[in-house]
Amino acid sequence: MTDSALRARTAPSASGAYLRDLASRGRLHFTIQEAQRALGGSLPAVRAALRRLRRRGEISSPWRGFFVIIPPEYRRLGCLPPEQFVPQLMEHLRERYYVTLLSAAELHGAAHQRPQAFQVMLRRNRRPLGCGQVRVQFAARNDMARTPTITKNTPRGPLRIASPAATALELVGYADRCGGLDIVASVIDELAEAIDAPALAAAARLCPIAWVQRLGHLLELGHHDRLAAPLAARVSRYATVTAPLVRAATTKGAPRVARWRLAVNAAIERG
């Protein structure tokens, strides 16, 4: 095939038709390999066609070789909302995932602190990614396969989210990813309404006991006694050392809370 024929095959009309065909089938993502098979021609020619589409704001690429189609209502965002492409990207990368921390809390109705990035849990950490104005931040947990999750439907398919109970425990476990314990305490106050006490007790068996100690203390401070009680029973049985409320701060001179076997080395100020 001549160069002119290759350019014709990957001309704006052909690439635009390819996007319209995908969108008509409810699919707003594709890989460069899929585009090459659909459009034909050489890889450089296909890349050139995709660059033209990116310049026009019709597509974006949150990951090398992975593209999303941007409907008109999201052109200002420069990308799809993260919940509409993260599951598809994780499938492309063959990564197990779930939405975590402040992003999970927001999806459960605790919107006190809107996260600056969409937070996703993986088995191994990855660098953050950007797509237009969208930012995705990753955290890592080796035993994430055990974490209780729920599934929420989105316009692009199901989204896996840490359960409300698991979210509360991970918030205290990864407080440094959430702006600190002051913010975490405020979010947990909102999230508490969505947490089932037996589910919290079950989730507590799957995480470090220090997380349980810290969460129990925060729940008690917020007067969420129905949730704190089952955690206190677990702390009484399994906590063998006094944990710091803030992991990175000194515990020298910090008051102790016997019920939680906790050194309260920071004052909590809710927003």
BARO-433956 format. One record per residue: residue in three letters; x, y, z of N, C-alpha, C in turn. Coordinates in steps of 0.02 Angstrom, whole numbers, plus 50000, padded with zeros to 5 digits. Atoms other than C-alpha are relative to their C-alpha. Last residue first. Example, Ala and Ser with C-alpha at 12.3 -4.5 7.8 and 13.67 -1.06 7.14 Angstrom:
SER499584994149997506844994750357499615005550037 ALA500454994150000506154977550390500455006050000 
***
This chain:
GLY500174994250040493245103153017499265001550001 ARG500455001350056493645091553160499835006449964 GLU500434994250011495145095353268499584998749938 ILE500425000550059495995079853337499555006149997 ALA500694997849987497415083153459499614999749935 ALA500244994450041498985072853428499295001750021 ASN499454995350010500045060353525499835005649952 VAL500334994550036498595050453596500515005649993 ALA499674993949978499545034653643499745005849958 LEU499784995050048498315020553616500355005850035 ARG499285001149997497885004653706500365004549950 TRP499755001150068496105007653645500754998449998 ARG500485004050037495205006153812500274998149931 ALA499955007149985496755011953906499544995849957 VAL500715001849994496895028853823499984992550007 ARG500215006650022498665034853855499254999250009 PRO500475003649957499225052953865499794993349969 ALA500685000250025500745057853760499554996250048 GLY500444995649962502315062253859499284999849977 LYS499724997949936503455054453728499525005050033 THR500505001649948502355046953592500245002250069 THR499745002949939503325055153450499444998650050 ALA499864995249946502445058153286500244996450062 ALA499354996750010502545047553127500195004850056 ARG499435004650005501185034953173500675003649999 VAL499674997850062499895047353234500664996349995 LEU500564997550041498755039053362500265002349933 PRO500064992750004500265029453424499395001949959 ALA499874997150066499995011053466499965007550004 THR500324993450006500165003453640500205003149933 VAL499564994249988500654985253621499585006449994 THR499495001749949499754968453636500475005850015 ALA499504994749999498134972953546500504998750057 TYR499435000950045497244956453515500545005450003 ARG499765006850008495894953253646500674999649963 SER499885003149935495524970553714500324993149993 VAL499394997049971495734978053542500174996650066 ARG499425002750037494454965853470500655002850027 ALA499925007049982493174969753604500604996949965 ALA499705000249933493454988353582500124992750021 LEU499284998950008493124986553396500354999650067 PRO499685006150024491424978753430500755000749988 ALA500045005749953490954993453543500324993749972 ALA499405000649960491575007853431500004993550042 LEU499455002350042490245005553299500634998950041 ARG500215006550028488725006653414500554997049956 ASP499885005549953489625020253514499824993249970 HIS500295005450041489765032753372500094993450039 HIS500615002849969490025047153493499644994949957 GLY500584997650037491285056053380499344997450025 LEU500014992749996492675053953507499405002949964 GLU500214998349933492205035553520499985007650009 LEU500725001349996492295033453332499745001950069 LEU500354994750037494005041753329499254999150003 HIS499934993749963494655030353468499625005649964 GLY500435000349941493975014753383500015006550040 LEU500704998850021494765020053219499534999850060 ARG500094992950018496475021853299499285001549981 GLN499914995849941496435005053389499865007449984 VAL500595000949959495714996053238500045004450062 TRP500544996550034497075002953125499374999850043 ALA499904992849987498374997353253499465004249965 ILE500354998249938497634979753244500095007350016 PRO499574999449941498194978253063499625002450062 CYS499534994450005496794973352943500445000350062 LEU499605000650060495684958452903500525005549993 ARG499605006149995494844955553071500504999349944 ALA499454998849953494274973653071500454993950008 ALA499454996850037493244970252914500605001150045 ALA499715004950047492174957753011500595003049963 ALA499655004949960491884969853156500344994849955 LEU499394996849976491454983553033500414995150041 ALA499544999750057490214972252943500665003250021 PRO499715006750012489404968153111500494999949942 ALA499555002149945489264986853150500274993049990 ASP500355005049961488544992152980500484997150052 ILE499625005949977489335008052914499554995550042 ALA500025005250051488345020452807500324993550023 GLU500695001850014487915032252949499944994249951 ALA500255004549948489735032053006499284997749986 LEU500035006850025490335039652842499654995250048 GLU500515000450053489935057252896499894992949977 ASP500634997849970490895056053061499434999549949 ILE500285005849965492235046052969499355001850035 VAL500295004450050492515060752851499674993950033 SER500614996750026492765072852995499654995549949 ALA500515000249948493995060953082499345003149976 VAL500265006949995494965058352920499444999650052 ILE500465001050056495135077152894499694993150004 ASP500544995349991495875079553067499474999149944 LEU500545002849960496865063353047499435004950013 GLY499915000349928497935069752904499384997850038 GLY499944993449970497725075852726500055000150075 CYS500654996749996497045059752655500025006850032 ARG500234999150069498605050652595499355004049998 ASP499544995450033499415053252767499815001149927 ALA500204993149985497875045252846500445005149965 TYR499654996050051498255028752758499845007450010 GLY499375003350017497805016752899500425004049951 VAL499534999049944496515028652973500674996749984 LEU499894992849988495625030252806500495001250057 GLU499454997850043495895011752771500135007550008 LEU499385002749975494835007052922500595002349958 ALA499844996749936493425018652873500664997650028 THR499784993250013493465012552693500205003650064 ALA499305000350021493374994452747500285006949986 ALA499595002149943491784998052843500744999849982 PRO499944994649950491005008152702500444998150059 SER500624999349962491444994252578500065005950049 ALA499955002749932492934997252464499355001250037 ILE499864995049947492315001552290500094996350066 ARG499895003449936492254991552127500255005150052 LEU499434997149967491475000951980500074996650068 PRO499945000449927490274992351861500665002850026 GLY499935006749973489984998551683500115000150075 ARG499545004150040490205014051576500104993050029 PRO500205000150071488695024351636500454995549956 THR499874993550030489155018951813499764999849928 ASN500064999250072488515004351919500145007249979 LYS500474994750019489175002352094499995000649925 THR499984998050070489994986452159499455005249987 ILE500675000050030490404983252342500095002249927 THR500164994950050492044978452422499264999549981 PRO500715000050020492674968952575499865005849952 THR500394994249979494584968552573499274999449978 ARG500445001749945495324951052558499525005750019 ALA500505004850025496074953852385499504998150055 MET500614996650021496924969352456499464995249975 ASP500555004649987498194958752550499335002849977 ASN499855006850023499734967152478499414995350006 ARG500155004449943499014984652497500094992849976 ALA499845007150007499584998852385499854996250064 ALA499725002549937498945016452356500094992549991 PHE500035007149981498665024552187500294999050070 GLN499475001549953498215042352139499924992950024 VAL500125006449967497185046951986500614998450042 ARG499415003049969497095064951927499814993650035 VAL500115005749956495805071851805500684997550026 GLN500024997549931496035089351733499924994350051 GLY500344993649997496605082551564500035002650071 CYS500365000150064497165064751601499575006349998 GLY500424994350016498445062851739499684999349932 LEU500094998550071499245047751818499535006049993 PRO500644996850017499995044451988499955001249925 ARG499964992850001501465032251994499325003049984 ARG499834997250065501035014352034500055007650007 ASN500094992950014500985004852197500205001649928 ARG499354996650000500784986052207499895007249978 ARG499565004349961499204976652256500705002950005 LEU499715005450040498154991152197500414995550046 MET499575004849967497005003452286500214994649951 VAL500105006950020496305018352191500504995550036 GLN499545004449965496095036452243499824992749989 PHE500405006149993495345049152124500474994650027 ALA499855005250049496345064952155499544994150014 GLN499704996650057495965081452242500184995149945 PRO499305001650014494775072452358500265003749939 ARG499955002650068493175081552409500734998649983 GLN499354998150028493175083152597500074997049931 HIS499734994349962491445083452676500655002549969 ALA499704995350047490745072052539500295006250034 ALA499624995649955490355056852644500395004949958 GLY500404994449975488985049052536500355004750048 HIS500465002549948489705031752503499605005650032 LEU500505004250034490465037852339499504996950049 GLU500444995550037491325051752438499454996049964 ALA500444996749952492035039052560499505004649965 ALA500515004949979492705028652416499515003250049 SER500435001150058493585043852343499454995050016 LEU500484994550006494245048952514499534999049941 LEU499874993849962495055031852545499475005449987 THR499845000049929494805018252413500015007050028 VAL499974993049980494155013552241500065000250076 TYR500634997349975494554995352204500115007350018 TYR500044993349971495844986552099499365000850041 ARG500574999949954496454970152024500015006850035 GLU499914998349929497674974251885499344999350037 ARG500075006349963497704966351713500155000950074 LEU499365001249967498334982751637500014993350038 HIS499474999850051496884983251513500684998250030 GLU500085006250038495684977951651500544999549946 MET499745005349957496374991851760499934993249966 LEU499274999650001496105004151617500304994450042 GLN499785002550065494304998351595500765000249995 PRO500095007350005493945000151781500254997149934 VAL499525003749958494795017451784499874992449997 PHE499475003350039493805024051634500494995950042 GLN500235002650064492085029751692500574997149958 GLU500395006049988492515031851877499754996849935 PRO499595005949987493895043751824499604993650010 PRO499925000549927492735056351741500354993450017 LEU500595002749966493115055751554500095000750075 CYS499965007249988494495067351497499314997650021 GLY499435002750038494885085351452500084992550007 LEU499615004249955493735091351590500624997349966 ARG499664995349955493095105351478500454996250049 ARG499434996950035492735092251344500385004850045 TYR499395000649960491665082051465500605003349968 GLU500134997649932489925086651401500614999650045 PRO500004992649994490545085251221499915002450072 PRO500634997050025490955066651240500015007650011 ILE500274994849956492805062451267499365002849969 ILE500394995450042493385045851193499655005050047 VAL500714999349984494685037351302499705005149952 PHE500344993750016496375030751247499284999950024 PHE500715000849980497615017451305499665006849993 GLY500325005050042499325016151218499274998750017 ARG499685001050065500245025251357499654994349962 TRP499455004849995499015028551497500274998749930 PRO499775000349930497745042451530500594995350010 SER499645006249985497645045951342500245000150072 SER499434998849956496385058651280500304993350018 ILE499755005749962495115059251140500555002450048 GLU500495005450006494015071951051500214993750038 GLY500345001349937494985087151112499494994449997 ARG500694997550005495415092950936499604998850063 ARG499964992750007497275090950973499305003049997 ARG499844997249934496905073351036500035007649997 LEU500605000449959496025068750873500125002950070 ARG500474995050025497505074950772499375000150042 ARG499764993449977498695065050882499535005549976 LEU500214999149931497625049650851500245006650029 ALA500734998850000497825051350663499755001250071 ALA500114993250026499715053250682499265001750000 ARG499824995349946499775037750792499895007249978 VAL500545000149952498825028150658500145004850058 ALA500574996550030500075033350526499415000450048 PRO499884992750002501555028750636499415003949971 LEU500064997249933500765011550671500155007550001 SER499435001049956500575007850486499875003150068 GLY499434995750008498945006350394500544998650051 GLY499515002450047497294998750447500595004949996 LEU499854995050051495955008950533500464997449946 ALA500614997350029495134995250637500145004649941 ARG500375005450034496684984850671499395002849964 GLN499625001950059497705000550707499634994549961 ALA500094994850051496365007250824500374998149936 GLU500685000650027496324990850920499885005149945 GLN500015006150041498224991150938499314999049969 ILE499724998250065498145009250996500024993949954 THR499275000149998496975004051134500265001749930 PHE499695004550048495155008751151500755000350009 HIS499295001149992493955017451268500254995349946 LEU499634993750005492235025351259500734999150016 ARG499315001249980491185009851222500405006449989 GLY499914998849929489305012051222500704999050025 ARG500065006449965489065003851052500135000750075 SER500685002450013488705020550968499874993350034 ALA500474996649956490275027151052499294997549991 LEU499905002349931491365014050966499475003150047 ASP500215007049997490605017750795500084997250071 ARG500745000149999490755036450820499744992950006 LEU500234997749935492595034650866499244999750006 TYR499815005249951492955024150711499765001950070 ALA500515005350006491995036350601500144994450050 GLY500614997549969493105050350667499444994849997 SER499905000549928494645040050625499395002650037 ALA499985007049979494035037150448500074999450075 SER500665003050010493485055150416499994992850024 PRO500484998149949495075062050497499314996849992 ALA500204993150005496175052050378499495001650055 THR499984997249932496895035350434499825007450001 ARG500335004749954496445025450277499965002850070 ALA500724999950012496835040450168499634995650049 ARG500274993949971498555042350245499255000449991 LEU499995000649928498925024150210499715006250033 ALA500565004449981498365026150030499964999250075 SER500624996150008499515041150008499394995950019 ASP500074995449943500965031250081499365004049995 THR499604994050005500665017349954499905004450062 MET500424994050000500005000050000500445006250000 
***
